[in-house]
């Protein structure tokens, strides 16, 4: 094993080590600036980077499905929660809206859909139905936000029994991009319609 180049723990290792202030800033320096937007964008971007990395690699991406699906699901959950919070802020929902404390995508989406239809009663049904179908697809496979994270539930039963045997990661990325764009546009539009905004 002499001369082998592999990672091994050593005294003084620190996982969350800050980069020294002086000197050249490295390409992999990450600023830790917690905000709702940073989380929301970060999970989608991480999923995108994995998919793009898999596309550029000659290796099979089988074991990448789980982190990619989890990152995209969490991104969608955060987007829906941001829209529900916006609905609370503009007085459309109660401040104690229960869906904000859960991971249930369908409950969150139902609130968001109600908000969208209140603000724009003539919203295109095809667009809303397309988004709903994708949200329900994610929910069907992972109702609690745990199935993409763990192979088994707390009782030892396997997750993802209803999942297809193969998934096109490029298509998954494109579908999430489209739903994300719709939700982002809805957020911007509702925020602009808010009479409480300057």
VEXMAR-683256 format. One line per 10 residues: for each residue x, z, y negated of N, C-alpha, C, CB. Coordinates in steps of 0.2 Angstrom, whole numbers. Atoms other than C-alpha are relative to their C-alpha. Glycine has a CB too. Layout:
VEXMAR-683256
X:Z:Y:X:Z:Y:X:Z:Y:X:Z:Y ~ ...
end
This chain:
VEXMAR-683256
4:0:6:0:0:0:4:0:-6:-5:6:0 ~ -4:0:6:15:0:-12:-1:-6:-3:7:1:2 ~ 1:6:4:13:-11:-26:-7:-3:-1:5:-6:2 ~ 7:2:0:-6:-14:-23:-3:1:-7:-4:3:6 ~ 3:-1:7:-16:-17:-39:-7:1:1:1:-7:-4 ~ 7:-1:0:-32:-8:-37:-1:7:-4:-2:1:7 ~ 1:-6:4:-40:6:-47:0:6:4:-7:0:-3 ~ 0:-6:-3:-38:24:-42:0:6:-5:7:1:5 ~ 0:-5:6:-42:40:-52:6:4:-1:-6:5:2 ~ -6:-4:2:-29:49:-61:-1:5:-5:6:-5:-2
1:-6:5:-27:65:-71:0:-3:-7:6:5:0 ~ 1:2:7:-33:62:-89:-5:-6:-1:7:-2:-3 ~ 5:5:1:-45:48:-85:-6:2:-4:-2:-3:7 ~ 6:-2:4:-60:48:-97:-4:-6:0:2:2:-7 ~ 5:6:-1:-75:36:-94:-2:-2:-7:-6:2:4 ~ 3:2:7:-82:37:-112:6:1:-5:-6:4:-1 ~ -6:-1:4:-65:36:-121:-1:-4:-6:6:-2:4 ~ 1:4:6:-66:31:-139:7:-4:-1:-1:5:-6 ~ -5:4:1:-55:17:-145:4:3:-6:-2:-7:-1 ~ -3:-3:6:-41:23:-157:-1:-4:-6:8:-1:1
2:3:6:-45:20:-175:5:-6:-3:-1:5:-5 ~ -6:5:2:-28:11:-179:1:-5:5:6:4:-2 ~ -2:5:-4:-22:-5:-173:-5:-6:1:1:2:7 ~ 4:6:-2:-30:-21:-166:-7:2:4:3:-6:3 ~ 7:-2:-4:-49:-19:-161:0:-4:6:-6:-1:-5 ~ 0:3:-6:-51:-24:-143:-7:-4:0:1:4:6 ~ 6:4:-2:-64:-37:-137:-5:4:3:2:-6:4 ~ 5:-4:-4:-72:-24:-126:-2:7:-4:3:1:7 ~ 2:-6:4:-74:-11:-140:-8:0:-1:4:1:-6 ~ 7:0:1:-92:-6:-140:-2:6:-5:-4:1:7
2:-6:4:-100:4:-154:-6:3:3:-2:-4:-7 ~ 5:-4:-3:-112:17:-149:-5:2:-6:2:7:4 ~ 4:-1:6:-126:16:-162:-7:1:3:1:-5:-5 ~ 7:0:-3:-142:22:-153:-6:-1:-5:-1:7:3 ~ 6:2:4:-158:14:-160:-5:-3:5:2:-4:-6 ~ 5:4:-4:-174:7:-152:2:-7:1:-7:1:-2 ~ -2:7:0:-168:-10:-156:6:-2:4:1:-3:-7 ~ -7:1:-4:-150:-8:-148:-2:0:7:5:5:-3 ~ 2:-1:-7:-158:-2:-132:-3:-7:2:-4:6:2 ~ 5:5:-1:-171:-16:-132:4:-7:1:-5:-1:-5
-4:6:-1:-158:-30:-135:5:1:5:3:-1:-7 ~ -6:-1:-5:-144:-23:-125:-2:-1:7:2:7:-1 ~ 2:2:-7:-154:-23:-109:-1:-7:2:-6:4:2 ~ 1:7:-1:-159:-41:-111:6:-3:0:-5:-3:-5 ~ -7:3:1:-142:-46:-116:4:1:6:4:2:-6 ~ -4:-2:-6:-134:-37:-101:-3:-5:6:0:7:2 ~ 3:4:-6:-146:-46:-89:2:-8:-1:-7:0:0 ~ -2:7:2:-142:-63:-98:7:-1:2:-1:-2:-7 ~ -8:1:-2:-123:-60:-96:1:0:7:4:5:-4 ~ -1:1:-7:-125:-57:-78:-2:-6:3:-4:6:4
2:6:-2:-135:-72:-75:5:-6:-2:-7:-2:-3 ~ -5:5:2:-123:-83:-85:6:0:4:1:0:-8 ~ -6:-1:-4:-108:-75:-76:-1:-3:7:2:7:0 ~ 1:2:-7:-116:-79:-59:-1:-8:0:-7:3:2 ~ 1:7:0:-120:-97:-65:7:-3:0:-4:-2:-6 ~ -7:2:0:-101:-99:-69:4:1:6:3:3:-7 ~ -4:-3:-6:-95:-91:-53:-2:-5:6:-1:7:1 ~ 1:4:-7:-93:-100:-36:-3:5:5:6:-4:2 ~ 2:-5:-5:-99:-84:-28:-8:1:0:3:7:-1 ~ 8:0:0:-117:-81:-22:-2:6:-3:-2:0:8
3:-5:4:-127:-70:-33:-5:5:3:-3:-2:-7 ~ 5:-4:-3:-137:-61:-20:-1:7:-2:1:0:8 ~ 1:-7:1:-133:-43:-24:-1:1:-8:6:4:2 ~ 1:0:7:-135:-47:-43:-7:1:-2:3:-5:-4 ~ 7:0:1:-154:-48:-41:-2:7:-3:-4:-2:6 ~ 3:-7:1:-157:-29:-42:2:2:-7:3:5:5 ~ -1:-2:7:-148:-25:-58:-3:-5:-5:8:0:-1 ~ 3:4:5:-154:-41:-67:-7:1:0:1:-8:3 ~ 7:-1:0:-172:-38:-62:-1:7:-4:-3:0:7 ~ 1:-6:4:-170:-20:-68:1:0:-7:5:6:3
-2:0:7:-162:-24:-84:-6:-4:-4:6:-4:-1 ~ 5:4:3:-176:-37:-88:-6:4:0:-1:-7:4 ~ 6:-5:-1:-190:-25:-82:0:5:-6:-1:3:7 ~ -1:-5:5:-183:-12:-93:-1:-2:-7:6:4:1 ~ 0:4:7:-181:-24:-108:-8:-1:-2:3:-6:0 ~ 7:2:1:-200:-29:-106:-3:7:-2:-3:-3:6 ~ 3:-7:1:-205:-10:-105:1:2:-7:2:5:5 ~ -1:-2:7:-196:-6:-121:-3:-4:-5:8:0:-1 ~ 3:4:5:-203:-21:-130:-7:2:-1:1:-8:2 ~ 7:-2:0:-221:-16:-125:-1:6:-3:-3:0:7
1:-7:3:-218:2:-130:1:-1:-8:5:5:3 ~ -1:1:7:-211:-4:-147:-7:-3:-3:6:-5:-2 ~ 6:3:3:-227:-14:-150:-6:5:0:-3:-6:5 ~ 5:-5:0:-238:1:-145:2:5:-5:0:4:7 ~ -2:-4:6:-228:12:-157:-2:-3:-7:8:1:0 ~ 2:3:6:-231:-1:-170:-8:0:-1:2:-8:0 ~ 8:-1:0:-250:0:-166:-2:7:-2:-3:-1:7 ~ 1:-7:2:-249:19:-168:2:0:-8:5:5:3 ~ -2:0:7:-240:16:-185:-5:-3:-5:7:-3:-1 ~ 5:4:5:-253:4:-192:-7:3:1:0:-7:2
6:-4:-1:-267:16:-186:-5:-3:5:-4:0:-6 ~ 5:3:-5:-274:5:-171:0:5:6:3:-7:2 ~ 0:-4:-6:-269:18:-158:1:7:-2:6:-2:5 ~ -1:-7:1:-269:37:-157:8:2:1:-4:4:5 ~ -7:-2:0:-252:45:-160:2:3:7:2:5:-5 ~ -2:-3:-6:-252:53:-143:-2:-5:6:-4:6:2 ~ 2:6:-5:-255:36:-134:4:2:7:2:-7:-2 ~ -4:-2:-7:-251:41:-115:4:-5:3:-6:2:5 ~ -4:6:-3:-244:24:-110:7:1:-3:-3:-7:-2 ~ -7:0:3:-229:28:-121:5:5:4:0:3:-7
-4:-5:-4:-224:42:-109:1:-2:8:-3:7:0 ~ 0:3:-7:-226:31:-93:4:-6:0:-7:-1:2 ~ -4:7:-1:-217:16:-85:-5:-5:2:6:1:5 ~ 5:5:-3:-233:7:-81:-1:-6:-5:-7:4:0 ~ 0:6:4:-231:-11:-88:-7:-2:-1:4:-5:3 ~ 7:2:1:-250:-15:-86:-3:4:-5:-3:0:7 ~ 3:-5:5:-256:0:-96:3:-2:-7:1:7:2 ~ -3:1:6:-243:-4:-109:-3:-7:-3:7:-1:0 ~ 2:7:2:-248:-23:-109:-7:0:-3:1:-5:6 ~ 7:0:2:-267:-19:-110:0:3:-7:-4:4:5
1:-3:7:-264:-9:-126:3:-6:-5:5:6:-1 ~ -3:5:4:-253:-23:-133:-5:-6:-1:7:-2:3 ~ 4:5:1:-265:-36:-129:-6:1:-4:-3:-2:7 ~ 5:-2:4:-279:-26:-137:2:-1:-8:-2:7:2 ~ -3:1:7:-268:-25:-153:0:-7:-2:7:4:0 ~ -1:7:2:-264:-43:-153:-7:-3:-2:3:-4:6 ~ 7:3:1:-283:-48:-151:-3:3:-6:-4:1:6 ~ 3:-3:6:-288:-36:-165:3:-3:-6:2:8:0 ~ -3:3:6:-275:-43:-177:-2:-8:0:7:1:0 ~ 1:7:-1:-278:-61:-171:-5:-2:5:7:-4:1
5:1:-5:-295:-63:-163:0:-7:3:-7:1:-4 ~ 0:7:-2:-292:-82:-161:7:-1:4:-1:-5:-5 ~ -7:1:-3:-275:-79:-152:-1:-5:6:3:6:3 ~ 0:4:-6:-272:-93:-139:-1:3:7:5:-6:0 ~ 1:-4:-7:-279:-87:-122:5:-2:5:-7:-2:3 ~ -6:2:-4:-266:-98:-113:6:4:0:1:-8:-1 ~ -6:-4:1:-252:-89:-121:0:7:3:2:0:-7 ~ 1:-7:-2:-259:-72:-118:0:1:8:-7:3:-3 ~ 0:0:-7:-263:-76:-100:6:-1:3:-5:-5:2 ~ -7:2:-3:-246:-83:-97:4:6:0:3:-6:-3
-4:-6:0:-238:-67:-103:-3:5:4:0:3:-8 ~ 3:-5:-4:-250:-56:-94:2:-1:8:-8:0:0 ~ -2:2:-7:-246:-65:-77:7:2:1:-1:-8:1 ~ -6:-2:-1:-228:-62:-79:1:8:0:5:-2:-6 ~ 0:-8:0:-230:-43:-84:-3:3:6:-5:2:-6 ~ 3:-2:-6:-242:-41:-69:5:-1:6:-7:-3:1 ~ -4:1:-5:-229:-49:-58:6:5:0:3:-7:-1 ~ -5:-5:0:-215:-37:-63:-3:7:2:2:1:-8 ~ 3:-6:-2:-228:-23:-61:-1:1:7:-6:1:-4 ~ 2:0:-7:-233:-28:-44:6:2:4:-3:-7:2
-6:-1:-4:-215:-28:-38:3:7:-1:5:-5:-2 ~ -3:-6:1:-210:-12:-47:-4:4:-5:7:-1:-4 ~ 5:-3:4:-224:-1:-53:3:6:-4:-6:3:4 ~ -2:-6:3:-214:14:-58:7:-1:-3:1:5:5 ~ -7:0:3:-197:7:-64:5:2:4:0:3:-7 ~ -5:-3:-4:-188:13:-49:2:-5:6:-3:6:4 ~ -1:4:-6:-190:-1:-36:6:-5:-1:-6:-5:1 ~ -6:4:1:-176:-12:-44:6:4:0:-1:-4:-6 ~ -6:-4:0:-165:3:-45:2:3:6:-2:6:-5 ~ -2:-4:-6:-166:11:-28:-3:-4:6:-3:7:0
2:3:-6:-168:3:-11:-6:3:3:5:-1:5 ~ 5:-4:-3:-180:17:-5:-3:4:-5:2:4:6 ~ 3:-5:4:-193:28:-13:2:7:3:-8:-1:0 ~ -1:-7:-2:-193:47:-12:-2:2:7:-3:5:-5 ~ 2:-1:-7:-201:46:5:4:-4:5:-8:-1:1 ~ -4:4:-4:-188:35:12:-3:-7:2:1:3:6 ~ 3:7:-2:-199:19:13:3:-5:-5:-8:0:-2 ~ -4:5:4:-191:3:7:-4:-3:-6:2:-6:5 ~ 4:3:6:-196:-4:-10:0:-8:1:4:2:-7 ~ 0:7:1:-199:-22:-14:-2:-4:6:7:-3:-2
3:3:-6:-209:-26:2:-4:-7:-2:-4:5:4 ~ 4:6:2:-219:-39:-8:4:-5:-3:-6:2:-4 ~ -4:5:4:-204:-48:-16:1:-6:4:7:4:-2 ~ -2:6:-4:-200:-66:-11:7:1:3:0:-6:-5 ~ -6:-1:-3:-185:-68:0:6:-3:-4:0:-4:7 ~ -5:2:4:-176:-78:-13:-3:-1:-7:3:-7:2 ~ 2:0:7:-177:-78:-32:5:-4:-4:-1:7:-4 ~ -4:4:5:-170:-91:-45:2:4:-6:-3:-7:-2 ~ -2:-4:6:-160:-80:-57:-1:-4:-7:7:3:1 ~ 1:4:6:-160:-94:-70:-7:-1:-2:3:-7:1
7:0:1:-179:-96:-69:-2:7:-3:-4:-2:6 ~ 2:-7:2:-181:-77:-70:3:1:-8:4:6:4 ~ -2:-1:7:-170:-77:-86:-4:-4:-5:7:-2:-1 ~ 4:4:5:-180:-91:-94:-7:2:-1:0:-7:3 ~ 6:-3:0:-196:-83:-90:0:6:-5:-3:2:7 ~ 0:-7:4:-191:-66:-98:1:-2:-7:6:4:3 ~ -1:3:7:-184:-76:-113:-7:-2:-3:5:-6:0 ~ 6:3:3:-201:-84:-116:-5:6:-1:-3:-5:5 ~ 4:-5:1:-211:-68:-114:3:4:-6:-1:5:7 ~ -3:-4:5:-199:-59:-125:-1:-3:-7:8:1:2
1:3:6:-200:-72:-138:-7:1:-3:1:-8:1 ~ 7:-1:2:-219:-70:-138:-1:7:-3:-5:-2:6 ~ 1:-7:2:-219:-51:-139:4:1:-7:3:4:5 ~ -4:-1:6:-205:-52:-153:-4:-3:-6:6:-4:0 ~ 4:4:5:-216:-65:-163:-7:5:-2:-2:-7:2 ~ 5:-5:2:-231:-53:-161:1:6:-4:-4:2:7 ~ -2:-6:4:-222:-38:-167:1:-2:-7:7:2:3 ~ -1:2:7:-216:-48:-182:-6:-1:-4:5:-6:0 ~ 6:1:3:-233:-54:-186:-4:6:-2:-4:-5:4 ~ 4:-6:1:-242:-37:-184:3:4:-6:0:4:7
-4:-4:5:-228:-29:-194:-2:-3:-7:7:0:1 ~ 1:4:6:-231:-42:-208:-7:1:-3:1:-7:0 ~ 7:-1:2:-250:-39:-208:-1:7:-2:-4:-2:6 ~ 1:-7:2:-248:-20:-210:0:1:-7:6:4:4 ~ 1:-1:7:-255:-15:-226:4:5:-3:-8:1:-2 ~ -5:-5:2:-244:0:-227:7:-2:-1:0:6:6 ~ -7:2:2:-228:-10:-228:0:-2:-7:1:-6:5 ~ -1:2:7:-221:-13:-245:0:-8:0:7:2:-3
end
